[in-house]
Amino acid sequence: MTGSGTKTRRPCSFRLADVLCPEPRQVLVQLTPELEVSGEVVFMSDQGQQPDRFAIVNVEGILSPLIVRTENLRG
């Protein structure tokens, strides 16, 4: 996985249904009372010829980073 590293550490929000990895069911198992469905982009990744196609997002209350298509992020 390669990425530009640009536009990282910025606030974002998205629907849990838009999470690609881990599966949304796995995300639900990891929910804590502190969960807000918003987070911080920590890395941007490409999809072959398309740069910055995916974002790795840290969300408070979810134990693992989430991979989300950048088109599903709202700033």
N, C-alpha and C positions, 0 to 999 in steps of 0.2 A: 504494500500500500504506500503510495507516495502522496505528498501533499505540499501545498504552498506555504503553510504555516501563517498565512495572512488572515486577518480578521479573526484572530483567536482571542479568547478571554473577553468575549462580548456577551451581554445578556441576550437571551432568546426564549421563546416559548413554542410549544408544539403539542399535538394531541398524542396520547399514549398509543393510539392506533397507528400513528405514523412511524413508530419505532421499528426498525428493521432487525436489530440485534441487541440484546437477546430478544426472544419472542415476547410479545406483550404479556402472555400468561406468566412468564418468568419474572417480568418486571413487577407485575401485581403481587407476586409472592414476596418481593423485596420491599414493598411499601412500608413506610414508617409514618408515625403521626406528624412528622415535620415536613412531609412531602408537599411541595408546590410544583405544578407542572410548568416549570421554567428552570433554566439553567444557564450554564456558561460554556460557550464553544471553546474547546481546548485544542482542537486540531481540525484542519480542513483537508479532505482527501479528494483525489481525482477519480474519474471512471474512464480509464483509457485516455481518449483524446479530450474529454470534457473536464477541465480543471474545477476544483472546489465543488464537486458534485455532492459530497457527503460531509457531514460534520460529526465530530465526536464531542459529545456534550456531557458534562458533569451536572447531575441534578442532586441537590441536597435531599437526603432521605432515600436515595437509591444507591445501593452499594457498588454497582459497577457503572462505568461510562456507557452511554447509549449512542448508537449510530443512527443518524437521522438524515434523510435527504435534505439538502439545503433549501430546496423549493418549499419544504414544509415548515421551515422556521419563520417565525414572525419576530421582528426586532422590537 
